[in-house]
Amino acid sequence: MQKMDEIMELLSDEIDGFNKSIKKLEVLSKKWDGLQIKADSSNIEYHIKEHLRVTERSMERYNGQIREIQEEIKKAQFTPKWLMPLILTASTTALICLLYFGYHFVQLEDKKFEAFENGKKEAVLQLRGYFDKHPEAYKDYLKWSKRFDSIPSSKQK
């Protein structure tokens, strides 16, 4: 019986402890019932907004750099602006010079031929006057010219 009394005592202690725990739970439950938990996302919103501001500043900076690079590319050219007119002017001048000298070269050949013909006529006139004064020289000349004309394919040196 003594054991039974001990067991009863233990059980009564356990029941008291259990009742106390239930009372504590009831008190806590009443506190939790009155407690309202509010979902606060303001901290997350702040971080998102800050991240968006930083991203926007970065994008503005990148866009500014891209605009600067595009301006530099537009300014950079393979050839300077003054070089093309210079090349065209030099080419035109060279072409005009070539045409001018080509024309004068053709005219020079014509002038040489004309000068040769004029010289030939003048020489014949001078020789005619000489031959009129010296008929014997004229006879020798006719013999020489017949001999020269008799060998048409040979060239004299």
Secondary structure, DSSP 8 states (H G I E B T S, - for coil): -HHHHHHHHHHHHHHHHHHHHHHHHHHHHHHHHH-------HHHHHHHHHHHHHHHHHHHHHHHHHHHHHHHHHH--SS-TTHHHHHHHHHHHHHHHHHHHHHHHHHHHHHHHHHHHHHHHHHHHHHHHHHHH-HHHHHHHHHHHHHHHH--S----
